Amino acid sequence: MGLSPSLVLTSAETGTRLAKATIQGKYGSWTVLDVSALAGVESWRPLFSAICTLLYRPPKFRAKALFIDMDSTLIKEESLDELARRRGCYDEVARLTTEAMAGKFSFAEAFRQRMALLGGMSLGEVEQVAAGLQFNCGALELVAACGRSGVRVYLVTGAMMPVAQVVARRAGIREVYANTLVLRAGKLSGELAGDLVDGVAKGRFVRGVMAQHGLNRNEIIALGDGANDRYMLQEAGVAIGFNPKEVLYAYSNGVISCGDLGLVQWLLTR
């Protein structure tokens, strides 16, 4: 498993909408023109989705569970960055987020520093920010398709539990695994309650769910974008990088770079 960044390219001609993308999956490759417009042209989506299915889904694959990251995957934003924007420390928190997701230093250290900066925010403020976060194109469509197909969806994130719970409720996702924080007088203390949900913990959570429900790799889809998602993707029969950081290519057997999560629903076909 694994992709070379040089094999997954998206380049746009200056001043035009025309774009060309070479999609490289574990089971083949395909070149698509005008990929920038595909998400908005319904007549193209079934064809493009069928291509994704052929490239990304192993033989005899039957999805029963989907594990999806939240920040920059299910939603467009990095939730801690948006909390920092509300708090007035956006630049510093955004820098820490970018460096951690690129694998430049540990998620644990980045989380600790960001929590220290966000300490003192009220739970009400946190939930207000969460209510305004935007879903990526096709996200709600994918969750709904999972429901119709009997595929359980798990939101697995290193973000705050209060944010993840609001986002999950809005999306119709029941299962959430996120960081639980210490509150004092209804405000963030900057401290973590329990173990940190980092990349290793994400992988451990997936294995736990698989053991609990008797699932195997060929029944698991995992989607993520950053370095801390690699452990989760390693457990899945279909591991998809969604607009991924370069470090994640080596752990993905498929990449979606056109920004449409709705395409993943074709992988649910039995």
C-alpha positions as CSV (number, residue, x, y, z in Angstrom):
1,M,0.0,0.0,0.0
2,G,1.1,3.5,-0.6
3,L,1.2,6.3,-3.2
4,S,4.0,8.5,-4.4
5,P,3.0,12.2,-4.4
6,S,4.3,12.5,-8.0
7,L,1.5,10.1,-9.1
8,V,-1.4,12.2,-7.7
9,L,-1.3,15.5,-9.4
10,T,-3.7,18.4,-9.8
11,S,-2.7,21.4,-11.9
12,A,-4.9,24.2,-13.2
13,E,-4.2,26.4,-16.3
14,T,-4.0,30.0,-15.3
15,G,-7.1,31.9,-16.0
16,T,-9.3,28.9,-16.9
17,R,-11.4,26.4,-15.1
18,L,-9.8,23.4,-16.9
19,A,-7.8,21.2,-14.7
20,K,-6.2,17.8,-15.1
21,A,-5.8,15.2,-12.4
22,T,-4.1,11.8,-12.6
23,I,-5.7,9.6,-10.0
24,Q,-3.5,6.8,-8.8
25,G,-5.1,4.0,-6.8
26,K,-3.7,0.7,-5.6
27,Y,-5.7,-1.1,-8.2
28,G,-5.0,1.1,-11.3
29,S,-4.9,4.7,-12.5
30,W,-7.1,7.1,-14.5
31,T,-6.7,10.6,-15.9
32,V,-9.7,13.0,-15.5
33,L,-10.1,16.3,-17.3
34,D,-11.9,19.3,-15.7
35,V,-11.7,17.8,-12.3
36,S,-12.3,21.2,-10.7
37,A,-15.9,21.2,-12.2
38,L,-16.8,17.5,-11.5
39,A,-18.2,18.1,-8.1
40,G,-20.7,20.6,-9.5
41,V,-21.7,18.6,-12.5
42,E,-24.1,15.8,-11.5
43,S,-23.8,14.0,-14.9
44,W,-20.1,13.5,-14.3
45,R,-20.2,12.3,-10.7
46,P,-21.4,8.7,-11.3
47,L,-18.7,8.2,-13.8
48,F,-16.0,9.7,-11.6
49,S,-17.3,7.7,-8.6
50,A,-17.2,4.5,-10.6
51,I,-13.6,5.1,-11.4
52,C,-12.8,5.7,-7.8
53,T,-14.5,2.5,-6.9
54,L,-12.4,0.5,-9.4
55,L,-9.2,2.1,-8.2
56,Y,-9.6,2.1,-4.5
57,R,-11.7,-0.9,-3.5
58,P,-10.0,-4.3,-3.0
59,P,-11.6,-7.4,-4.5
60,K,-14.3,-8.9,-2.2
61,F,-14.5,-5.7,-0.2
62,R,-17.7,-5.1,1.7
63,A,-18.0,-2.0,3.8
64,K,-19.4,-2.3,7.3
65,A,-17.8,0.6,9.1
66,L,-16.4,4.0,8.1
67,F,-13.9,5.8,10.3
68,I,-13.6,9.5,9.4
69,D,-11.4,12.3,10.7
70,M,-13.2,15.6,11.5
71,D,-10.9,18.6,10.8
72,S,-10.2,19.3,7.1
73,T,-12.0,16.0,6.3
74,L,-15.6,15.9,7.4
75,I,-15.5,19.7,7.9
76,K,-13.6,22.3,5.9
77,E,-11.9,24.0,8.9
78,E,-9.4,23.0,11.6
79,S,-11.7,23.4,14.6
80,L,-8.9,24.5,17.0
81,D,-7.9,27.2,14.6
82,E,-11.5,28.5,14.5
83,L,-11.7,28.5,18.3
84,A,-8.4,30.4,18.3
85,R,-9.9,32.9,15.9
86,R,-12.7,33.5,18.4
87,R,-10.2,33.7,21.2
88,G,-7.9,36.1,19.4
89,C,-4.8,33.9,19.0
90,Y,-5.4,32.5,15.6
91,D,-2.0,33.0,14.0
92,E,-0.1,31.1,16.7
93,V,-2.6,28.2,16.9
94,A,-2.8,27.9,13.1
95,R,0.9,27.6,12.9
96,L,1.0,24.8,15.5
97,T,-1.8,23.0,13.7
98,T,-0.1,23.2,10.3
99,E,3.2,21.9,11.6
100,A,1.6,19.1,13.6
101,M,-0.5,17.9,10.6
102,A,2.6,17.9,8.4
103,G,4.4,15.7,11.0
104,K,7.0,18.3,11.8
105,F,6.6,17.7,15.6
106,S,4.4,15.6,17.8
107,F,0.6,16.0,17.9
108,A,0.8,15.7,21.7
109,E,3.1,18.7,22.0
110,A,1.0,20.7,19.5
111,F,-2.2,19.9,21.4
112,R,-0.7,20.9,24.7
113,Q,0.5,24.3,23.4
114,R,-2.8,25.0,21.7
115,M,-4.9,24.1,24.7
116,A,-2.8,26.5,26.8
117,L,-3.7,29.3,24.4
118,L,-7.4,28.4,24.4
119,G,-7.7,28.1,28.2
120,G,-10.5,30.3,29.6
121,M,-13.0,29.9,26.8
122,S,-16.5,29.1,27.9
123,L,-18.2,26.0,26.9
124,G,-20.9,28.1,25.3
125,E,-18.4,29.9,23.1
126,V,-16.9,26.5,22.0
127,E,-20.3,25.2,21.1
128,Q,-21.2,28.4,19.2
129,V,-18.0,28.0,17.1
130,A,-18.8,24.3,16.5
131,A,-22.3,25.2,15.3
132,G,-20.8,27.4,12.6
133,L,-18.3,25.0,11.2
134,Q,-18.9,24.0,7.5
135,F,-19.1,20.5,6.2
136,N,-17.0,19.5,3.2
137,C,-18.8,18.9,-0.1
138,G,-20.6,15.6,0.0
139,A,-20.0,15.0,3.7
140,L,-23.7,14.8,4.7
141,E,-24.5,12.8,1.6
142,L,-21.8,10.2,2.5
143,V,-23.1,9.9,6.1
144,A,-26.7,9.4,4.8
145,A,-25.5,6.8,2.2
146,C,-23.8,4.9,5.0
147,G,-27.0,4.9,7.0
148,R,-28.9,3.5,4.0
149,S,-26.3,0.8,3.5
150,G,-26.0,-0.3,7.1
151,V,-22.5,1.0,7.4
152,R,-21.7,2.4,10.9
153,V,-19.9,5.8,10.9
154,Y,-17.3,6.7,13.5
155,L,-16.1,10.3,13.9
156,V,-12.5,9.9,15.1
157,T,-10.7,13.1,15.9
158,G,-8.0,14.7,17.9
159,A,-10.2,17.7,18.4
160,M,-12.2,18.6,21.5
161,M,-15.2,16.4,22.5
162,P,-17.6,19.4,22.8
163,V,-16.8,20.4,19.2
164,A,-16.9,16.9,17.9
165,Q,-20.3,16.2,19.6
166,V,-21.9,19.2,18.0
167,V,-20.5,18.4,14.6
168,A,-21.5,14.7,14.9
169,R,-25.1,15.7,15.9
170,R,-25.4,18.0,13.0
171,A,-24.2,15.3,10.6
172,G,-26.2,12.5,12.1
173,I,-23.2,10.5,13.4
174,R,-23.7,8.7,16.6
175,E,-20.3,7.4,17.4
176,V,-17.6,9.9,18.5
177,Y,-14.0,9.5,19.7
178,A,-12.3,12.7,20.7
179,N,-10.3,14.5,23.4
180,T,-12.1,15.1,26.7
181,L,-11.1,18.3,28.4
182,V,-11.2,19.5,32.0
183,L,-13.8,22.3,32.6
184,R,-13.7,24.6,35.5
185,A,-16.7,26.8,36.2
186,G,-17.9,26.1,32.6
187,K,-14.6,27.1,31.0
188,L,-11.8,25.3,29.4
189,S,-8.9,24.8,31.8
190,G,-6.4,24.0,29.1
191,E,-6.0,20.5,30.6
192,L,-6.8,17.1,29.2
193,A,-9.1,14.6,31.1
194,G,-7.9,11.1,30.3
195,D,-5.5,9.9,27.6
196,L,-4.7,12.0,24.5
197,V,-6.4,11.1,21.3
198,D,-3.4,11.2,19.0
199,G,-2.6,9.1,15.9
200,V,-1.7,6.0,17.9
201,A,-4.9,6.2,19.9
202,K,-6.9,6.5,16.6
203,G,-5.4,3.3,15.3
204,R,-6.1,1.6,18.7
205,F,-9.7,2.8,18.6
206,V,-10.2,1.3,15.1
207,R,-8.8,-2.0,16.3
208,G,-11.0,-2.0,19.3
209,V,-14.1,-1.5,17.3
210,M,-13.1,-4.2,14.9
211,A,-12.6,-6.6,17.8
212,Q,-15.8,-5.7,19.4
213,H,-17.9,-6.2,16.3
214,G,-15.9,-9.0,14.7
215,L,-14.8,-6.9,11.7
216,N,-11.8,-7.4,9.4
217,R,-9.8,-5.1,7.2
218,N,-11.9,-5.8,4.1
219,E,-14.9,-4.3,5.9
220,I,-13.3,-1.0,6.9
221,I,-13.0,2.4,5.2
222,A,-10.9,5.1,6.8
223,L,-10.6,8.7,5.6
224,G,-8.2,11.4,6.8
225,D,-6.0,14.2,5.8
226,G,-3.1,14.6,8.2
227,A,-0.1,12.8,9.7
228,N,-2.0,11.7,12.8
229,D,-4.5,9.8,10.6
230,R,-1.9,7.3,9.3
231,Y,-2.4,4.8,12.1
232,M,-6.1,4.8,11.5
233,L,-5.6,4.3,7.7
234,Q,-3.2,1.5,8.3
235,E,-6.0,-0.6,9.8
236,A,-8.4,-0.2,6.9
237,G,-8.9,-2.2,3.7
238,V,-9.8,1.0,1.9
239,A,-7.6,3.9,3.2
240,I,-8.3,7.2,1.5
241,G,-6.4,10.4,1.9
242,F,-8.7,13.4,1.5
243,N,-6.7,16.4,0.2
244,P,-3.9,14.8,2.2
245,K,-0.7,16.2,3.5
246,E,2.3,14.7,1.8
247,V,3.2,12.4,4.7
248,L,-0.1,10.6,4.3
249,Y,0.5,9.3,0.8
250,A,2.6,6.4,2.0
251,Y,-0.4,5.1,4.1
252,S,-3.2,5.6,1.5
253,N,-4.3,3.3,-1.2
254,G,-6.4,6.0,-2.7
255,V,-6.6,9.8,-2.8
256,I,-9.4,12.2,-3.4
257,S,-8.1,15.6,-4.4
258,C,-11.2,17.2,-5.9
259,G,-12.8,17.9,-2.5
260,D,-16.0,15.8,-2.8
261,L,-16.6,13.3,0.0
262,G,-19.8,12.2,-1.8
263,L,-17.7,10.2,-4.2
264,V,-16.9,7.7,-1.4
265,Q,-20.4,6.5,-1.3
266,W,-19.8,4.4,-4.4
267,L,-17.3,2.4,-2.3
268,L,-20.3,1.2,-0.2
269,T,-21.8,-0.7,-3.2
270,R,-22.1,-4.4,-2.4
